[in-house]
Amino acid sequence: GLDFLIEYNGEQHYTAVAAYGGGRKLAQQKHNDAAKMRYCSKHGIPLIIIPYYDYEKIDLEYIFEKAGI
């Protein structure tokens, strides 16, 4: 099995970004993100979501902390 999944979420996961399709695409992205979270929850897979604003913080310690290791 999987210990956990990691997803890096760019700005388009949180706000409408014209280069990524604007508001229409944001709604679709939020729907997809929710489906992914439900799937992981249903199957007992911890999902570590790393937001774009934490980019500079990402290292092994950051990942381990998010994973509870």
Residue pairs with C-beta under 8 A, 6 or more apart in sequence:
1 45
2 45
3 46
3 67
4 45
4 46
4 47
4 48
4 67
5 40
5 45
5 46
5 47
5 48
6 48
6 50
6 63
7 36
7 47
7 48
7 49
7 50
8 50
8 52
9 33
9 49
9 50
9 51
9 52
10 17
10 20
10 52
11 17
11 52
12 20
12 21
12 25
12 26
12 29
13 29
13 30
13 33
13 51
13 52
14 51
14 52
15 26
16 22
16 23
16 25
16 26
17 25
17 26
20 26
20 29
21 28
36 47
37 47
39 45
40 46
40 47
41 47
46 67
46 68
48 63
48 66
48 67
50 58
50 62
50 66
54 62
